[in-house]
Amino acid sequence: MARSLFKGQLKLWLGGGFVLAVVLMAIFADWIAPYDPYRQNLLMRLKPPAWMEGGSTRHLLGTDNYGRDLLSRLIYGARISLLVGVSSMVLSCTIGLVAGIFAGYKGGRCEQVIMRLADAHMAFPDILLAIVMVAAMGGGAFNLILVLGISRWMIYARVIFGLTRSIKQRPFVEAAASYGAKDVYITFRHILPQLVPVLTVLAALQVAQMILQETALSFLGLGVPPPAATWGNILAEGRDRLFVAPWIANAAGLAIILLVLSVNLFGNGLRERFDPRMRQAA
């Protein structure tokens, strides 16, 4: 099944391959990272990468203002970025899935309340809402996951609502209801399996958005507080020394760009694979 999924899909291979490499790097960071990401050595502060004049192979990507190895901090920083991105996606997907199915299947007043609430929520910019909530609740990985998960649930709810209302009118669902099947059985047996392909694509694309928002909040000082090794914190540290040690911000920025681009490539590849019209065009 996995072989047929990736067959002829360059986007899936490229995006999925890089994402898998980052995931493995984050899992085995204790064995891959050459140094402790929090160990300071002021005698080695602001050392350039190995390919620049004054650099050393001891620190391939250079060091920061406290002499910490930049490569090790990037490797460990992938853990927090992936943890926050995936966990907040799961939370928002769960809330949106329940709300969307409930509104689409029940209809009536329930539909009006849930969908108008989603519309009102979409009127607020995501990043502004996240900044306000994090400023009120405080930083930390748990609060970031909670805030980002709550801020994006309406995206799933609107998509799932439309699909559920369409699937509800199909003959096999009406037949199951006429035979006396319970709503819970119909939802899990007939409606939810039809939503899995769309949910998979949407979830993959939303992970990239979550990672970007986590990075933005950490860059603004509202994410996981320093000295935690996160890509947003590294980017913020590099901003203050952009003309003295540009490699700090460049390394973190490049890591963020490549991961988000790979996740988007993977999501677009899944969309092309699951969409019958795009398969026929190919």
Secondary structure by P-SEA (a helix, b strand, c coil): cccccccccaaaaaaaaaaaaaaaaaaacccccccccccccccccccccccccccccccccccccccccaaaaaaaaaaaaaaaaaaaaaaaaaaaaaaaaaaaaaccaaaaaaaaaaaaaacccaaaaaaaaaaaacccaaaaaaaaaaacaaaaaaaaaaaaaaaaacaaaaaaaaacccaaaaaaccccccaaaaaaaaaaaaaaaaaaaaaaaaaaccccccccccaaaaaaaaaaaccccaaaaaaaaaaaaaaaaaaaaaaaaaaaaacaaaaaac
